[in-house]
Amino acid sequence: MISSTNLHFSYSPQKKFSFPDIHCNGRETLLILGQSGKGKTTLLHLLALLLQPESGQILIAQKPVSGLSAEEVTRIRAKNIGIIYQKPHFVSSLSVLDNILLSNYLAEQKENVQKARLLAEKLGFAEHLPKKTSRLSQGEQQRVSIARALMNEPNVILADEPTSSLDDNNTQKVITLLKEQSASIGASLVVVTHDQRLKDEFPNQVHL
């Protein structure tokens, strides 16, 4: 479960954001819609504990996360949150498979090669596992990011524009997998996007 109340954040006196309250229980989905400049990615980074709000509160698994040390925040993020970034972040020297397994390492869990291969099969890039990520298309890289975010069965899955580089067929495949995986592990799924194709896929929506 993830929720937030009265979140405020500013980059400068001229660029301030006030966000609507968020609430998403386990096995629930939430779509956050908004055009560029409305603070979608900023809100996602606040929920992912990558940014600290000026005011307001965030609860993950019903526990407040304000006032924690940087080390505690890192540990909570690694074990509880799966993040799908709009622009994938990889270790260029590692293979696709090892980049996925990096999730296990950062959360101090045993490497689960079988699960990594299963996710790759479901997302349609299993043949690319031995390759370097630089050899993949943008859409393939995005699907690798999704697999990596699901590896540790997080309590919360946060996705920033997960379908922006995908055609209609792969968009449907990715959304179906995200819903199935979040339901099977009891996670909250929060998707931030301006992709209007997703409006009919998520009954619960927040507009920025």
N, C-alpha and C positions, 0 to 999 in steps of 0.2 A: 504494500500500500504506500502511496505517496500523496501528500497534500501540502498545500501552502496557503498562507493567509497574509494579506496586507503587504505583499512583496513590493519593495521600491528599490530602484537601482539607477545610478547616473554615471555616465562617462565624463560629463562636464556639466556646468550650470545650464548649458544650452541643450544638452541631450540627456533628458531624464525619462525614466519609464516607471509607470505604475501598472501593476499587473492584476488581472482578475484572480480570485481565489481558485485554486486547483484542487480537485479531489478525485482520486482514482484508486479503487480497491483492487485487491488481488483478483486476477482473471477478468478484470474490466479493461476496456479500452477508452482512450480519450484522444480526440483529434483537435489540435490547436491550429487554427487557420488565421492567416494574415498575410498581407502583401509585404514586399521588401520595405525595411525601415520601421516596421511596427514592433520590433523587439523579439521576434520569434526565437532566434538563436540565443539571444541574451537570456530569455526565460529558460530555455533548455539548459544552458550552462549554469544557471542558478539552481535548477532542480538537480543537476548532475553534481553539484557541490564544487564546480570549477570556478565559480564566482561567488563572492559573499555579498548578500544584500545589505543595503544601507539600513533597512528596517524590514520587519516581518519575520515570519517563521516558516520553516520547512520541517515536515515530519516524514521519516522513512521507516516503514514497519512500525508505525505508531510511536516512534522515538524522535524527539527534537534533536536537530543536529547543530544548533547554534552553540557557540562557546566551546567547541571542541578544538583540540590542537590540530595542526596540519597533519601530523602523523595519524591521528585518529580519523580524520576526514578521509585521508588516502586509503586507510584500511576499510572504512565503511563503503567507500566508492568501489573498491576492488571486489568486495564480497557481495554487495547488494545491488549494484547498478551496472547494467549493460548499456553502453553508449554507442549509437550509430551516428558518426559524424557526417556532415554534408560533404566534406572533403576528407577522404580516407587518409589515415596516418599509419604508415608501415615502416618497419625496419628494412631498408633496401637490401641489406646483405643476406637476409633470411628468405627462405622459400615461402610460398603461399601457405603451405601446411604449418611451418614453424611460426609464421605470423599469427595464425589462428591459435596455435598452442600457447602463444605468449600470454594469452588471457589466463590460462591455468597457472602459469608461473607467477604472474603478478598478484594473483589471489592466493598464492602459496598452496595450490592444489596439485594433485597428481595429474600429469599430462594424460589427456583422454583422446588418443589418436582415433579410436573407433568413432567417437562422437563427431570429431572434426570431419572425418570422411563421410559420415552420414549426412551432416549438414551440407557439405559440399555437393553431395549427390542431389539432395532436395533442391538446392539452389542452382544446380546446373553448371557447376564449374569444377567437377571432380577431376577432369583431365588436366587441369591447370595446377594441381597441388604441388608438383615438383618445381614449377617455374618460379622465377623472381616476380614480385608484384608489378615491377615496372613493365613487364611484358604483357600485362592485362589491359583490356579496354577500361574506360571509366566506369561503365556499367558493371563489368566483372569485378572491378575493385570494390564497388559499392556492395556487391553481394558477399564478397569476402569479409567486409566490415560487419555485415549483418551476422554472418556465421560466428565471427569472433565475439560479438556482443552476447550471443546466446550460449557460449561455451560453459559458463559457470552457473547456469540456471539462476539468474539474478532475481531479486524480488521486484525490481523495477527495470523496464526496458524503455530507454529514451531514444527516439529516432528523429534526427534532423534531416528533413527532406530525403527520406530513404528511397524515393522513386523518381527523383528529379532527372536522373540520367538513364532511365529505363523506358523501353517501349511498353505498349499496353499489355502484351503477353507476360513479360517479366515483372511488370508492376503488379499484376494480379497474383503471380506466383509468390512474390515477396510478401505482399500483404497477407495472403493466406497462410504462409509459413509463420509470419510474426504472430498472427492471431492464434494459430494452433500451438505454437511453442509457449506463448505467454499463458494460455489456458492450461496447458499440460503441466507447467511448473508453478502455476498459481501466481504469476507475476502481473503487475500493473503494466500496461502498454500505453505510452504517451507518444504520439506522433505529431511533430511540428512541421507544417508544410504550407505552401501556397498552391499545391497541385490539386486542382479542382476535381480531378478524377477520383479522389479519395472520399469525397463528401458523402457518397452513398454507402461507403463501406463502414462508417463509424456513426452510430446513432448519437453518441455523446460528443458534443462539440463545444469549443470555446473560440470566440472570434476576437482577435486583437484589433 
